Amino acid sequence: MSVQELIFFSIFILFILAILMVDLGIFNKQSHIIKFKEASAWCFVWIVLALGFYMLIRTHGDMIHGITNQSQLDTIEKKYDHIITPGHTFDENLANYRESMSLEYITGYVIEYALSVDNVFVMVLIFLSFSVEQKYYKRVLFWGILGAIIMRFLFIFLSSALIQQFSWVLYIFGGLLVFTGIRMYITRNKQDKIEPEKHPIVKFASKYFSVYPQYVKHHFWIRRNGKLLLTPLFVVLLVIEFSDVLFAVDSVPAIFSVTKDPYIVFFSNIFAILGLRSLFFLVMNMMNTFVYLKHGLSILLTFIGVKMFLGDWLKEQGFTTAHSLYVVLLILAVSIGASLFFKPKKEKITH
C-alpha cells in the first residue's frame, strides 16, 4: 500500500466511522422499532451516498492510487487488469481510467447490494429464531456492521493478494459461485429453519464463555457477583457475524469477477453493507412481495461464476464491465417484475 493509497483509504474509513457514529449517537439514542417509512428514508440516504462516491471516482478516481503520470497509470492498469480505452494524451487516458474504475465500482455495488437481500432473509430468520425484540434489531445490526467492515477488509485484501500471486484462484471462486447459484435455485422454495440450541456459535459460546440465561434489555454483557457474563443478545450478534462471514464467501468473489482492484471491491462492499440495516427493515416489511427474487439471485450468481471461467474469452469478444452491469440489472429487473406481476396463486383451503 503506497502512501497515497494509505491516505485515501484512511480518510475513507474515518468518513464511514463518522457516519456510523452520527447514526448511533443522534438518530439511535433510544432503541425503537424501525417502521417502513424510516427504513425507506435511510435506504435512500445510503444509496445517495454510494452514488456520490461513484461521482467522486468518476471525476477523481486517480486519487485512490495517487496516479500522476502515464507510467504509474500503465502500472496500475496492468496490475489490476483495468480495461481502458487508449487515448492520445495522458489526460485522455486518465479520463478513460476514471470512467472504467467508476463503472467497476457501481457494478460491484449493485451486485453486492442485490446479494445482500439473501443475507437479509437469513438475518430475519436469526432474529425470529432467537426471539429478539424488534426494538433491539438496529443495535445488533449496527455493531454487526462494524465487525463486517473489519472482516471484509481482511477477506478482500487477502483474496486480492492470492489472485495477484495465483491467477487460478479466480477459477476456484467461479466454481464456488456456480455451485452456490445452482444450490440456491434447487432450494429456492425450501423453508429455512434455525434451531438456536443446535447452532455451532451458540454451542461455542456456551462452552467457552459464561452466558446469562435471559435477555437484559439492550445490553450485550452484564456483571453478576463480580463476574462478567455475556447476554443472549451478544450471542445473537456473534451468530449475525458468522452468517456475514459465510455470505462474504459468495459475495466478495462475485465482485472480483468485475474488478481485480481490491480498493474498488472494498469500497463497493462497504457502501452495500452500510445500506444493509435499512434494507433489512425494508425487506422485513415486504418479505412476501418479491417471491421470485431468490430465483434471480441464483441465476445472477451462476452468471458471475461462468463469467469468471470465460473472462479472457469474453474480453476478446468485446464483453465489457458495462455489459456485465446490463446483465445484472436485467436479471434483477426480471425477477422483481415477475414477483410484482405474476404472484403465485394461494392454495384454496377445502373443508
N, C-alpha and C positions, 0 to 999 in steps of 0.2 A: 504494500500500500504506500503510494507516494505521499509527499507532504500535502499536495493539493487535494488528493483523494481523501486523506485523513481529515483535513479542514472541512471539506464539503460534507463528508459523512458525519462528523461531529456536530455540525450545525443542524443537519437534518434530524439527528437523534434528539438534540436539545429542543428542537421545534416540536417534535412528536411528544416528548415528555411534557412540555409546557402545555400543549393542548389537552393532554390527559389530566394533568393536574388542575387545569381550569375546569374541566368537566367534573372531576371528582370534588373539587373544593367549592365551586359556585353552583353547579346545576344538580349536584347529587349530595347535598348536605344531609338530607333525610332519605331513608330507604322508602321507596314507594313503588307501586305497580305502574309499569310503563304501558300507556294506552296506545292505540293505533295512531292517533294524531301526533303524539310526541315522537313515536318511533319513525313516522314518515318524515317529520321535520329533521330529525337527526340523520336519517338516511340521505336527505337532500344536502345537508351540511357536509357530510363526509364525501359525497360524490363530487360536490363543488370543489372541495379541497384537492381531491385526486385529479380533477380536470385542470385545476390551477397549476398543479405540479407538472402536468403534461405540457402546459403552455410554457412553463419555466424551462423544461428540457428542449422544447421546440425552438426557443429563442436563445437559450444559454446552456445547452446541453454539454458544450465543450468544457464547462467549468468542473464537471464531475471528475474528469481525468486530467484537468489542467492542460489542455492542448493549446499550444501557442504557435506551432509551425507544422509544415507538411510532414516532416519526418516523424513527429510524435503522432500525428493522425494516422499515418501508414502503419505505425507500430500497434496502435490500439485497434485499428481495423483488422489487422492480421491476427492479433492475439484473441480477440473476441468474435471474429468472423462476422463483423457488421457488413451488411450488403449496402454499398454506397455507389450511387451513380457518379462516375468520374466527371469532374468539371475541368475548366481550363485554368482556373486560378485557385489558390488556397482558400480564399473566401467562399468560392462556389463549392468546393469540396467540403468545407466546414458546414455550410448551409445544408448540403445533402446529408451529411453525417448527423446533424441535429434532427433532421426530418426522419431519418431511418431510426435513430435512437428513440425519439418520441413515439413513433409508431410501435416499436417493440414494447415500450413501456405500457401504452394503452391497451395493446393486445394482451399482454401478460396480466394486466389489471382486470380486464373483462373475464379472462379465463379463471383467474383466482376468485373473483367475486361470484361468478356463476357456480363454481365448485363449492364455494362456501355454504351454499344453500343446503347441500347434503350434510355438511358438518352441523348446520343449524338444527336439522332434524334430529341428529344424534344428541345434541345438547338439550333439546326439549325433552327427549326421552330420558336423559340422565336426571334432569331436574324433577320430572314427574315420578321416576322410579325411586328417587331418594326423598320424595315428599318435601321438597324445599318450598318455603313460602314465596310467592311471586315477588313480593317487595324486596327480596334479597337477591333476586336473579342478577340485577345490574351490578351489584357489588362483587359478586363472584366472577362475573364476566370481565369486569374492569381489571381485577388482579390476574385473571386468566390471560388477558391480552398482553399485559406486561411480561408474563412468563413466555407467551408465544413469541414476542419480539426477540427475546434472547435466544430461544430455541431455533427460530427461523434464521437468525444471524449465523449461528453455528452450522446449521444444516446446509444453508445456501453456499457459504464460502468454503466449507469443506467439500461439498459436491463440485463446486467450481474448480477447486484445486485438483480433484480427481479427474475431472473432464479435461483439464489442461494437460495433465500427465498421461492419462489413458483415455483416448477418444472413444474407445469401445464401450466405456461406461454408459454412453448415450443409448446404446442398443439395449443394455440392461434396463435402463429407465423406460425405453419404449416398450419392451416386453412386459414390464410391470404395469404400465398404463393400459395396454391392450387386455391383459389378464383382468385388471380391475374393472375395465369398462364392460367386458363380457360378463363377469360375475355380477356386476351391478344390474345389468339388463336381465339376467336369469332370475335374480332375486328381487326384481323391482316391485312385485306385489306381495312380497313376504312381510309379515308384521314383525318388526324388530321388538325384542324384549330384553330388558336388563334386570338381572336378579342381583340387587346390591350386595347381599351377603356372599355371593359367589364371585364377585368381580375381583380380579387379581390385585388391583390397587387397594381395595378395602382389606383384603387378606394381608397385604404387605404392611399397611398402616397399623392394623390390629396386632400384627406380630412384633413390629419393631418400635411402636410408639404407644403411649397411653392415650386412649381416646375416650372422651366423656360420652356417656350413653345417650345424650339428647342434645338437641339444638339449644343454643343460648343466644337468642336474638341474632344480631349480625356478626357476632364475634367468631373469629377463627380459632382462638385458643383462650383458655381461662386458667386461673390458678386456684387450686383447691388444696388446702392443708400444706401450703408451701411447694406444691408440685405443679408443674406446667402440663396442662392436658390439651390435646387437640380436640376440637369440636367436630361433629359430623359435617358442618359446613366447610371446614378445611379439607376434609376427606373428599367432599364433592368437588372442591377446587382442584385437588390432585387428579381426580377422575377426568375433569374437563381438560386439564393439561395433557393427560395421557392420550385422550381422544384427539387432541390437536396434533400431537406428535405423529399419530397414525395417519391423520388426514394430510399432514405435510409430506408424507412419503409418496402420496399420489399427486398433490397439487404442485409442489416445487418442481419435480421433474417435468411437469406439463409446461411450465414457463420456460424451462431450459430448451424446449423444442422451438421456442420463438427467438430466444437470445441466449448467448453464452456469457454475456456480461453480468457478473454477479451483482453489481450495483443496481442495474435495471431490474433484475429478478427480485432483489431485496426491496427496492422502493415500491414496485407494483404489489408485492406481497403485503407490505406493511400498510399501505393505504386500503387494501382489501380487508385486512384484519381489523383496522380501525373502524371500518363500517360494519364489522361483523355483529357488534352488540345491537345496533339499531336494526340491522337486518334480521337478527334473531327475534326481536319483539314484533317486527313487521310480519315475518313468516309465521310466528306463533299465532297471530290473529287471522292468518289466511292459510293454515296448514292444509285444508281440504280443497283449496282452489286450484292449485297448479298440479293436477293429478298426473300429468304426463311429463313433468319436468325431470323426473328421475330417468325416464326413457331418453330424454335429450342429453342428460349428463353422461349417461353410459355411452351414447354414440360419440359425444364430444371427447371423452377420454380415449376411446378406441381410435378416433381420427387422429388425435395428437400422437398416440403411440405409433401408429402406422407412419405418420409424418416423420417421426424420429428415425425410423428404419429407412425411409426413402428420401431423407433430407438432401443428400447430394444430387440424386437424380431429379428431384423436384426443382432444385435450384437451377439445374441445367435446362429444365423445361420452362423456366421463367416464373416459377411459383414463388411469390414474394411474401413478406410479412403482411402486406395489405390483403393478399388473397387469404391468408390464414385468418385474419380478423373478419373478413367477409363470411367465411365458412362458419366460424364460431358464432357470429351474430345470427346467421341463418338458422343454425341448429337450435339456438335458444329461442328465436322468434317463432319457429315452427312448433316447438314443444309447448311454449306458453300460449300460442294461438290455439293449438289443439285443445289445451286444458280449458280455455275460455269458451270455445265454440262447440266442442264435442265432448261434453261431460258424460262420463259413464252413467248408464241408467241404473237407478236404485232398484234393488230386488224387491218385488212385491211380497208382502207378508200375507201368507194364506192362513186362514183359520180352519 
